[in-house]
Structures are given as C-alpha cells and as structure tokens.
Amino acid sequence: MPETTVNIRYMVDDVEAAIAWYTNHLGFAVISNHAPAFADVKRGALRLLLSGPTSSAGRPMPDGEQPRPGGWNRIHIVVDDLAAEVERLRSAGVRFGNEIVSGPGGKQTLLVDPSGNVVELFQPAPG
C-alpha cells in the first residue's frame, strides 16, 4: 500500500455481508478476502479492514471486553449529489440512520452497514 493510503478497521458481524455491502453500495473493491475472519476493501486512498469475530482484532481485551461493531466514529465519503445517492441507496434497501441534515458546510446523512457501523455521505456547500 502506498504511504497515502488511509487504513481504518471496522469490526463486523459477518465478513461476507460486509464485503457485499461496501462493494455493491459504495463502490469499494476487494483487496483480499479471508472470510469468515477478515477482508480488506479499498476506495481511492481508503483501505477498510473488515474484521469478523474470529479475527485477531476480535479477541477480547484483558478485562474481558469484546470488540464489537457500531459507535459514532465513521468513514466520511464526499459525493456530488447527495439526494441522488440517497435515492439510489434507499431503492437498494440500504438502512439509513437519519434523513439528510443541512448545515453551513453542506449536507449529510448517515448509512448503517449490516453490522451497525456508520458511514457518512457528505455533499459540500457550493462555493
């Protein structure tokens, strides 16, 4: 991977379902598939590591806490036409966490992957 690659790990419940979701809905490409434990996918300079419960990243912490999907940290994907992307993804059955929210910097909405991880789609304000 080049030094400009950004690596993010998401814990997922089902590696195959995560691969399908990220490749079919968000245009990621598979780098490697070691399901059911692990896979990695890429989109541009982003490498997303999809770690299942049987991966080394899924092992419990010393205090017994189990790594799991979810939370509010998220991938932020910039799109040209948020409304069109929302329409496309809704028709494909993708689950959303909210409706489109507008602010001074632009518009955004949150998608939820099959394991409960959040992905933000963002359309910058003109100017």
N, C-alpha and C positions, 0 to 999 in steps of 0.2 A: 504494500500500500504506500502511496506517496505521502510525504510529510503533510500535505494539505488535507489529507483525509481526516474527518472527524468521526470518532468511534463512540457510539452510545450503546449501552446494553439495556435491553428490556427483558424482564422476567416474563415468561408466557406460560400459560397452562398447557398449550398444545402447539408444538413447533410447526407441524404441517399446516394447521389452521392459520397460524400467524404468517407463514410464508405465502399462503394463498391470498390472505387479506392484503398484505403490503404490496405484493406483485400485481394482483388484479385491480385493486382500487387506487393505489398511489404511484404506480409505475416503477417500483423498485425491481431490481434484477437480482437473481440468486447468485451469490459468490460460492457458497458451499452449503450442503445440506447433510447434516449428521443426525437427523431426526431419529428417535424422539428427544435426544438430548439437546441439540444445538444446531443452529444455522446462522449464516450471516447473509444479509442482503444489502444492496447499495442503491443509492440515488444520488447522482452527482458526486460531490465530495463527502457524502454521508454514508458511513458504514454502520448498519444497525445489526447488533448482535442479538439474536433471539434465543434466549436460554430457557430451556424447559426445566421441570422439577428434577430430572435425573442428571442435569449438567453439573459441573463442578461449582458453578456460580449459584446453583440451587441448594447447596449444602447448608445445613443450619449453622448459625453463628454459635460461638462458645456458650452464650447464655441460653441457647435453645431457640432463639427467634428464627423463623423460617423466611427466607427471601420470597417475596410474592409480587405479582403484578399490581399495577394501579399507582395511585398517587397523582400529584399535580404537576410534577416536572414533565416536560413534553417536548417532542420534536415540533419545530415551527417551520412550516412549509409555506413559502410565498407563492401566490397564484395571481394570474392576471384578471380573472373574472370569478369572484367568489360565488356569486349567485349561480352561475352555470355549473361550477364544480359541486355545489350543494345539490342542485337538481340531479346531476349525473349520479352522485353517490347515494342520494336518497332512493333513486329508482333502482339502484343495485342492492338496496337493503342494508346499507351501512347505518350503524347506530350513531346518533348524534347526542352529545351531552347538553347542548343548548341550541338556541336559534342564533342567527347572525347578530353580533353586537357591533355597534359603530362607536368610534371614538375619534379623537383628534388625529391619531396616526393612521387610521384606516379602519377596516372591518375584519372581524374574525369569527370563527366558530370552532367548536371542538368536536372531533370524531372520537369514538371509543372503539379500540380494537377488540378482537374476540376474548382477550384476557382481561380487559378493563384498563389498559394503558391508553393515555390520552395523546392525540395528535392535533395540533392547531393548524388550521388553514387560515392564512392571513393575506388580505389584499390591501397594499399600502394606499393611503390617501393620495389623490393626484397632487402633483406639484413638486 
